[in-house]
Amino acid sequence: MIWHGKADDVVPFKYSEKLYEVLVEEDMSDNVAFMVDEKAKHKISIEGMLAGVGFLEEKL
C-alpha cells in the first residue's frame, strides 16, 4: 500500500508515483495499491489510514 499526499513538502510525490509505475511494469500490480491524496501534505489522512487497514485485511 502506497499512500502519498500531492502537497507533500518533505518527500516529493514524484518518488512514490515512480515507485508505483515500476511495480506495475514488473507485474506486481496485484500486490500493491496506490492512493493519492490531492490535498494532503506529509501527514497521512484518516482516509489513508483506513485504506491501509482495508488493504491489509484484504491481502493478509
C-alpha positions in Angstrom: 0.0 0.0 0.0 1.5 3.3 -1.1 -0.2 6.5 0.1 1.1 9.9 -0.8 -0.1 13.4 -0.5 0.4 15.5 -3.6 1.2 18.6 -1.5 3.9 16.8 0.5 6.7 19.2 1.3 9.0 16.6 2.8 9.1 13.7 0.3 8.3 14.7 -3.3 5.2 13.0 -4.7 7.1 12.0 -7.9 9.1 9.4 -6.0 6.0 7.4 -4.9 4.5 7.8 -8.3 7.6 6.4 -9.9 7.8 3.5 -7.4 4.2 2.5 -8.3 4.9 2.7 -12.0 7.9 0.4 -11.7 5.9 -2.1 -9.6 3.2 -2.1 -12.3 5.9 -2.6 -15.0 7.3 -5.5 -13.0 3.8 -7.1 -13.0 3.3 -6.6 -9.3 0.2 -4.5 -9.5 -1.9 -7.3 -7.9 0.1 -6.9 -4.7 0.1 -3.1 -4.4 -2.3 -0.2 -4.2 -1.6 3.4 -4.7 -3.7 6.0 -3.0 -3.2 9.7 -3.9 -4.5 12.4 -1.6 -4.7 15.5 -3.7 -4.7 17.9 -0.7 -2.6 16.2 1.9 1.0 17.1 2.8 3.4 14.7 4.6 0.9 13.6 7.3 -1.3 10.6 6.3 -5.0 11.3 6.5 -7.6 9.3 8.3 -8.9 8.1 4.9 -5.3 6.9 4.1 -5.1 5.0 7.3 -8.4 3.3 6.8 -7.5 2.4 3.2 -4.2 0.9 4.5 -6.1 -1.2 7.1 -8.6 -2.3 4.4 -5.7 -3.2 2.1 -4.0 -5.3 4.8 -7.3 -7.0 5.7 -7.8 -8.0 2.0 -4.2 -9.2 1.5 -3.5 -11.0 4.7 
